Amino acid sequence: MKSFDQLFAELSQIAIDRPEGSNSAALLDSGIHAIGKKVVEEAAEVWMAAEYQSDKDLALEASQLIYHLQLLLIAKGIKLEEIEKVL
């Protein structure tokens, strides 16, 4: 289990290191468009889980949305501090 900030730090390091075999690195290499499509897909799955599935399913889908959203932010070079300023 990791925190939101820990995940962001881990993904930021993967963006720098680009370890071979890393799904996160492959997604980053696929670009903004591909990552953005995953964000949209995961957001829809969060909504559907909230409407029709269990709380456990919703938590899983929410974690996947957060993961892909963080990848998108990292791909765009946006730091968490920039998000925090506008919350």
Disulfide bonds with the S-S distance in Angstrom:
none
